[in-house]
């Protein structure tokens, strides 16, 4: 597979989560996709998301952003730390997500709780 930040993401339909940026890499020996965006029309479209998909185990996890800021985009990756920006805000809102712990971090590296997604 192509590795790194990719130029676009495939989306199933408008009801499903809408992903605007995608990264593919090797993590713990597995091929892992990390996509970011927002919930689709079937959910709350103001809720940003990170979607983690392990191609080897086929495990999948949707993790909501700490705040309802709409779609978030991956702007950089440093090891397991992802920088994401909610671009529909002035100034843009920036988040850090740690793939290793699957948690959002504040600027000091302290975990920030994520809300629970509602079905």
GIJO-V143040 format. One record per residue. N is the residue number from 1. RES is the residue in three letters. SS is DSSP state (a for helix, b for strand, c for the rest). PHI is phi in degrees with one decimal (999 if undefined). NEAR is the number of other C-alpha atoms within 12 Angstrom. Layout:
n:N res:RES ss:SS phi:PHI near:NEAR
n:N res:RES ss:SS phi:PHI near:NEAR
//
This chain:
n:1 res:UNK ss:c phi:999 near:14
n:2 res:UNK ss:c phi:-70.4 near:14
n:3 res:UNK ss:c phi:-109.3 near:17
n:4 res:UNK ss:b phi:103.8 near:26
n:5 res:UNK ss:b phi:-72.2 near:26
n:6 res:UNK ss:b phi:-104.5 near:25
n:7 res:UNK ss:c phi:-72.8 near:18
n:8 res:UNK ss:c phi:-168.1 near:19
n:9 res:UNK ss:c phi:-129.4 near:23
n:10 res:UNK ss:c phi:-87.8 near:19
n:11 res:UNK ss:c phi:-121.1 near:20
n:12 res:UNK ss:c phi:-69.7 near:11
n:13 res:UNK ss:c phi:-164.4 near:13
n:14 res:UNK ss:c phi:-73.6 near:16
n:15 res:UNK ss:c phi:-80.1 near:16
n:16 res:UNK ss:c phi:-79.0 near:22
n:17 res:UNK ss:c phi:-52.5 near:36
n:18 res:UNK ss:b phi:-102.5 near:36
n:19 res:UNK ss:b phi:-100.7 near:38
n:20 res:UNK ss:b phi:-109.2 near:34
n:21 res:UNK ss:b phi:-144.6 near:34
n:22 res:UNK ss:b phi:-139.3 near:36
n:23 res:UNK ss:b phi:-134.0 near:39
n:24 res:UNK ss:b phi:-126.3 near:30
n:25 res:UNK ss:b phi:-155.9 near:29
n:26 res:UNK ss:b phi:-99.7 near:22
n:27 res:UNK ss:b phi:-134.5 near:22
n:28 res:UNK ss:c phi:52.0 near:14
n:29 res:UNK ss:c phi:82.3 near:11
n:30 res:UNK ss:b phi:-107.2 near:17
n:31 res:UNK ss:b phi:-85.4 near:23
n:32 res:UNK ss:b phi:-124.2 near:31
n:33 res:UNK ss:b phi:-101.6 near:36
n:34 res:UNK ss:b phi:-123.2 near:45
n:35 res:UNK ss:b phi:-118.2 near:44
n:36 res:UNK ss:b phi:-136.4 near:45
n:37 res:UNK ss:b phi:173.8 near:41
n:38 res:UNK ss:b phi:-150.5 near:38
n:39 res:UNK ss:c phi:-65.8 near:36
n:40 res:UNK ss:c phi:-86.3 near:25
n:41 res:UNK ss:c phi:-63.8 near:15
n:42 res:UNK ss:c phi:-76.3 near:17
n:43 res:UNK ss:c phi:-124.8 near:21
n:44 res:UNK ss:c phi:-96.6 near:23
n:45 res:UNK ss:c phi:-68.9 near:25
n:46 res:UNK ss:c phi:-87.0 near:25
n:47 res:UNK ss:c phi:-90.6 near:34
n:48 res:UNK ss:b phi:-71.6 near:42
n:49 res:UNK ss:b phi:-143.4 near:48
n:50 res:UNK ss:b phi:-120.7 near:46
n:51 res:UNK ss:b phi:-116.3 near:37
n:52 res:UNK ss:b phi:-109.3 near:33
n:53 res:UNK ss:b phi:-133.3 near:27
n:54 res:UNK ss:b phi:-94.2 near:24
n:55 res:UNK ss:c phi:-67.7 near:19
n:56 res:UNK ss:c phi:-74.9 near:16
n:57 res:UNK ss:c phi:-96.1 near:14
n:58 res:UNK ss:c phi:63.2 near:13
n:59 res:UNK ss:c phi:-76.4 near:15
n:60 res:UNK ss:b phi:-136.7 near:17
n:61 res:UNK ss:b phi:-146.8 near:22
n:62 res:UNK ss:b phi:-101.0 near:32
n:63 res:UNK ss:b phi:-123.3 near:35
n:64 res:UNK ss:b phi:-74.5 near:39
n:65 res:UNK ss:c phi:-67.5 near:39
n:66 res:UNK ss:c phi:-60.2 near:30
n:67 res:UNK ss:c phi:-126.1 near:25
n:68 res:UNK ss:c phi:-84.6 near:25
n:69 res:UNK ss:c phi:-119.4 near:29
n:70 res:UNK ss:c phi:79.5 near:34
n:71 res:UNK ss:c phi:-65.2 near:36
n:72 res:UNK ss:c phi:-114.8 near:44
n:73 res:UNK ss:b phi:-122.9 near:42
n:74 res:UNK ss:b phi:-71.4 near:38
n:75 res:UNK ss:b phi:-107.6 near:29
n:76 res:UNK ss:b phi:-160.9 near:23
n:77 res:UNK ss:b phi:-134.5 near:25
n:78 res:UNK ss:b phi:-132.4 near:19
n:79 res:UNK ss:c phi:67.9 near:16
n:80 res:UNK ss:c phi:-99.7 near:25
n:81 res:UNK ss:b phi:-97.2 near:25
n:82 res:UNK ss:b phi:-109.8 near:34
n:83 res:UNK ss:b phi:-98.7 near:31
n:84 res:UNK ss:b phi:-125.2 near:37
n:85 res:UNK ss:b phi:-127.5 near:31
n:86 res:UNK ss:b phi:-92.8 near:33
n:87 res:UNK ss:c phi:-80.6 near:21
n:88 res:UNK ss:c phi:-85.8 near:18
n:89 res:UNK ss:c phi:-124.1 near:14
n:90 res:UNK ss:c phi:-123.4 near:10
n:91 res:UNK ss:c phi:-70.8 near:9
n:92 res:UNK ss:c phi:-59.0 near:17
n:93 res:UNK ss:b phi:-94.4 near:24
n:94 res:UNK ss:b phi:-112.2 near:30
n:95 res:UNK ss:b phi:-127.0 near:38
n:96 res:UNK ss:b phi:-118.9 near:35
n:97 res:UNK ss:b phi:-120.8 near:44
n:98 res:UNK ss:b phi:-104.0 near:27
n:99 res:UNK ss:c phi:-62.6 near:32
n:100 res:UNK ss:c phi:-62.8 near:18
n:101 res:UNK ss:c phi:-101.1 near:17
n:102 res:UNK ss:c phi:56.1 near:25
n:103 res:UNK ss:b phi:-134.1 near:30
n:104 res:UNK ss:b phi:-82.1 near:33
n:105 res:UNK ss:b phi:-123.1 near:27
n:106 res:UNK ss:c phi:-81.9 near:19
n:107 res:UNK ss:c phi:-57.7 near:14
n:108 res:UNK ss:c phi:-89.8 near:10
n:109 res:UNK ss:c phi:87.8 near:15
n:110 res:UNK ss:c phi:-84.2 near:14
n:111 res:UNK ss:b phi:-59.8 near:18
n:112 res:UNK ss:b phi:-110.9 near:22
n:113 res:UNK ss:c phi:-63.7 near:17
n:114 res:UNK ss:c phi:-102.0 near:24
n:115 res:UNK ss:c phi:-69.7 near:18
n:116 res:UNK ss:c phi:-88.7 near:15
n:117 res:UNK ss:c phi:-73.1 near:23
n:118 res:UNK ss:c phi:-99.9 near:12
n:119 res:UNK ss:c phi:-67.4 near:10
//
